[in-house]
Amino acid sequence: MRRTMASIPLAQAAALCCGAALAQEAASFTQLSACRIDAERILLRATFDGSPCWAVEPAQLAEPRGTIVAVHLPTMSTAEICTMNIVPVSTEQVIEAPEPIVDLDVTAATPRNDVVAQGVIEVSEGQGDCLGARG
């Protein structure tokens, strides 16, 4: 009976520890911009902290909610074994987001689909000018 009772505080401590880790919010992007190319497309540029062995896959868009659309940036692993270094992971993608979309709710995720960065960005009106601009 003592063994069973002794394991209860250990289980509670583990639950509290894991719960606190899961409750942490995702980090912000180190760089996030969105520029309207034309009435149908937006150029999205994003940089976040991640692994040197991650490659960003094509953006996945949810159904628009009024003037905002959720954009998910999944990553894939490019190696079976990788260093533990944290490096900037960048992507530049043209997404299909017709007007009246004016805001993007962007998330980036690990290859295991854990969110590592989140941010909301207002789309600037570039109408083609943003293709030449870097920022």
Secondary structure, 3 states (H helix, E strand, C coil): CHHHHHHHHHHHHHHHHHHHHHHCCCECCCEEEEEECCCCEEEEEEEEEECCCEEECCCEECCCECCEEEEEECEEECCCCCCCCCEEEEEEEEEECCCCCCEEEEEEECCCCCEEEEEEEECEECCCHHHCCCC
